[in-house]
Amino acid sequence: MYLSRIALNTESRNTLLALGSPHILHAAVEGGSKGHNQRNLWRVDWLGGICYLLVLSPNKPDFSRLFEQCGYPGSEPRWETRDYEPLLSKLKQGQVWQFRLKANPTRSGSKEWDESGRGKVFSHVTEEQQKQWLLRRSETCGFALKPEDFQVVGTKWDEFLKSNSSEGKVTLRTVVFEGVLTVRNLEHFKHALVSGIGRAKAYGCGLLTIAHYRGDSSG
């Protein structure tokens, strides 16, 4: 696995078109990966006033075309790619990590208040609903959360045309979570990192990233 980061030039028309149409970014991500039918995870982040595209891919990618269309001309390095295996190999049960996740919290039911898991898909729209969704997901994704240790830092509706405009529109409620988690089940946690969490992965949701937590003394 490889984690890549590309700075996107938001003054470029191509970048603005891609940011407004996640299926365009999805195609660009897939185009930079070696092999067919890769299951890449990706996310757009804003850090320090700069827009970045993060991509987790099974094979080492080549984002030359994406950089030429959406990157900063003349900048070096053109993008950064790091082997993800060293991080996965150092994970241990009981470790505490800071995390960031962009997700599409939903539930299925026949009506808005029905949570039977069958029928129409509804988006969670309140912050409490969104946090409860992640708390439930954490149990099957191998990590533990305390309600006071994470928060919703961004949420919005995304609406865009599908790749074939005749197929209509896609409407998603996206949510960005940040906070602190504790690893409980190593196998399930690794699976969540490399496979993503929730729906709409093709549209930039599901990628869970972690960083060292200064208060952690578990190694």
N, C-alpha and C positions, 0 to 999 in steps of 0.2 A: 504494500500500500504506500501511496505517496500523497503528501499534502502540499498543495501549491497555492501561491498567492500572487495575484496580478493586480497592479494598480491601474485603475480605469480612468481615462481622461474624460471627465464630465463636460469638457468644452467641445468634445467631438460629437458630431451628429450621429455617427454610428453607435456611440456609447449610449446616447440618450434614447435612441430607438430600441436598443437592446434592453436597457433598464425598464423601459415601458412595456416590453413584450417578453416575459420570461421564457417563452418557447424559443426566442432567438438566442438567448444566452444558453439555454439547454442545448441547442444545436451546436453552438460554438464550443461548449464544454465537451460534447461528444466528439466533435471534429478534432479536438486536440488529443484525444486518447487513442492509443494503439489497440487494434483489435476491434471486433464488432460486438454490438449489444453490451457494452460496458455499463455497469451500474455505478455511475459516479454520483457522489453527493456534492452539492455546491451551495454557496450562500454569498450574498452581497453584504458587506460590512462597511460602515463608515468609522474610521479611526483617525483621530487627529485632523479632521477635515478632509481626509483623502478617502476615496471610494475604492474598495478592494473587492476582488472576486476570489473567494476561497474554493478550492476544489480538492476533494478526496477521491483518488482514482486507484484502481487495482494495479495499473502499470504506469511507468514513468511517462508523463505526457510531453507533448510538443505544442506549445501555445503560440507558435510563431504567427500564424494567421490571425488569431484573436488579438495578439499584441499589435500587429500592423493596423488592424481596424479600430481598436478601442484603447490601445495603450498610449503612453507618452513617447512621442518620437525622440530618438536619441538617448533615452534613459538607459542606464545600466545598473544592476542587471535588469533584463527585460521582464523577467519574472523569477520567483523563488520557488524551488521544489525541494522538499526534504523527505527522506525516507521515514515512514510512519512506524516501521517495525520497532525501532529502539524505544519509542514511547510505549507501545503495546507491551513490550517485553518487561518493562519496569513496573507495570501496574501490579498492585497487591491489594488483597482484601483489607479493608479498614483504612485505606488511604483517603485523605480529604483533598479535593480539588476545587478550584474555581471553575465555573462552566459558563458557556454561552450556547444558546440553542434558539434557532428560528424554526418555528413549527406552525402547523395548521391544525389547531385543536378542534376536533369534531366529535360528534356522537351520532349514532344511528337509531331511528325509531320511526313509528308511524305518525307521531305528532311531536311538537316541539318539546313537550314535557316527558315524552316516552323515551326511556333509555334501554329498551329491550335488546338493542344491537341489530335489529332488523328494520328494513325499510329505508326511508329517505335519510340522507346525511344532512345534519344541521351543524352550523358553526357555533362554537362557544363564544359569546360576545362580551360577557362581563369579566372583569379581572378575577373575581372569585371563581367563576366557572373555569377559566383558563388555568388558574393555579391548581384547582382540584384535578383537572385533566392530567397535568404533569405529575402530581402526587400519585395518582393511580398508575400512570405509565411507569414511574420510577420503580414500582414494585416488581414489574416484569422485565425491566431493563437493567437490573442488577445494581441499582444505587438507591440510597436513602436520602430523603430531603426533609427538612423542617420548614414549615410554612414561613417562619420568620427569617429563614436564611436564603430565600431567593425572592425575586420580584419580576414583574412584567415591566420591561423598560421601553417597550414600543409595541403598538398594535395598530393595524389598519386593514381596510378592505382593499384588495387588489382586483381589478377588473381589466381583462384584456381579451383580444380575439385569439382563438385557437390558431394553430399553424395554417389550417385551411379555414379561411374566414367564413365559408359556407356552413361550417360546423357550429357556429355561434360563439358565445362568450364563455370565458371561465371567470368565476367569481370566488375569491378566496379570502378568508380572514386569517391574516398572518400575525404571529405574535413572537416577540423576542424576549426570551427569559435570560436572566443572569443571576448567579448566586454561588452557593457552595454546596457540594454534594459529598457523600461518603460511599465508597465502593463496598458493596455487600456481597454480590455474586460475581466473581471475576469473569466467568465465561459469558454470562448474560451481558455484563457491562461492555466487554470487548465487542460483542455482537452489535450492541447499540451504537458504539462508536463507528464501526465500519459499515453498518447497514442502514443507520439512520433511525429516526423516531417519527412515527405518525405518517400522515398522508402528504401528497403533493410534492414528493421528492424531485420530480422532474421540473418543478417550478421554483426550486431554490429553498425548499423546506426540508427539515429533518436532520441537518448536519449538527451534531453535538461536538463541540470542541472544549478542551480542558487546558488549564494552565496551573502552575504551581500556586498553592495556597500558603502564604507566609506563616500562618499559624499552625501548619501541619508538621508534626514531629514524627510521623510514622514512616518516613523514608519515601 
